[in-house]
Amino acid sequence: MKIIEEVLDRWKAGIDAHQPQQVAALFTEDAIFQGLRPYSVGRPEVAAYYDSQPLGLTAEYRLVETRTVADDVVLGYAAVDFRFTDRPDISVHLGVLLKRTDEGWRIAHYQVTRLD
């Protein structure tokens, strides 16, 4: 689904360039965020999470499934490989719920599940 790809492409670009504020701007003000640490809520927490990631981290994703939930809500499920310069990759499944806002499409819910 083009909407989800556009948002995830910007998400990936922000991660690859280590631009935590750019990544956080893709989320709603009250986004629920579950990375690989305990969950948090809101853009400042998202920015802090990505700011703590090591330089050189990159993300490669592949959309697996998408659904339109309502006119202003879409759901995406992706396979993501986070790549590091100094340690093995981490593969995860990522679920995102995007909501159309006055700012455009933003991530309202982000849930990562690590594959072991």
Backbone hydrogen bonds, N-H to C=O, Kabsch-Sander energy under -0.5 kcal/mol:
donor,donor_aa,acceptor,acceptor_aa,energy
5,E,1,M,-2.3
6,E,2,K,-2.6
7,V,3,I,-2.0
8,L,4,I,-3.0
9,D,5,E,-2.6
10,R,6,E,-1.6
11,W,7,V,-2.4
12,K,8,L,-2.8
13,A,9,D,-2.3
14,G,10,R,-2.2
15,I,11,W,-2.2
16,D,12,K,-3.1
17,A,13,A,-1.8
18,H,15,I,-1.7
19,Q,14,G,-3.0
23,V,19,Q,-2.0
24,A,20,P,-2.7
25,A,21,Q,-1.8
26,L,23,V,-1.8
27,F,24,A,-1.9
28,T,107,I,-2.5
31,A,28,T,-1.6
32,I,108,A,-2.3
33,F,31,A,-0.6
33,F,40,S,-2.9
34,Q,110,Y,-2.7
35,G,33,F,-0.5
40,S,33,F,-2.4
42,G,31,A,-2.5
43,R,29,E,-0.7
46,V,42,G,-1.7
47,A,43,R,-2.9
48,A,44,P,-2.2
49,Y,45,E,-2.2
50,Y,46,V,-2.3
51,D,47,A,-2.4
52,S,48,A,-1.4
53,Q,50,Y,-0.9
57,L,54,P,-1.7
58,T,83,R,-2.2
60,E,81,D,-2.1
62,R,79,A,-2.1
64,V,77,Y,-3.2
65,E,77,Y,-1.8
67,R,75,L,-2.3
69,V,67,R,-0.7
69,V,73,V,-2.0
70,A,73,V,-1.9
73,V,70,A,-1.4
74,V,98,L,-2.2
75,L,67,R,-3.0
76,G,96,V,-2.8
77,Y,65,E,-2.5
78,A,94,L,-2.8
79,A,62,R,-2.5
80,V,92,V,-2.8
81,D,60,E,-2.8
82,F,80,V,-0.5
82,F,90,I,-3.1
83,R,58,T,-2.8
83,R,81,D,-0.6
84,F,87,R,-0.6
90,I,82,F,-2.4
92,V,80,V,-2.9
93,H,113,T,-2.7
94,L,78,A,-2.9
95,G,111,Q,-2.8
96,V,76,G,-2.6
97,L,109,H,-2.3
98,L,74,V,-3.0
98,L,96,V,-0.5
99,K,106,R,-3.0
100,R,72,D,-2.4
101,T,104,G,-2.3
104,G,101,T,-1.4
106,R,99,K,-2.6
107,I,26,L,-3.0
108,A,97,L,-3.1
108,A,106,R,-0.6
109,H,97,L,-1.4
110,Y,32,I,-2.1
111,Q,95,G,-2.6
112,V,34,Q,-1.9
113,T,93,H,-2.6
115,L,91,S,-2.5
116,D,114,R,-0.6
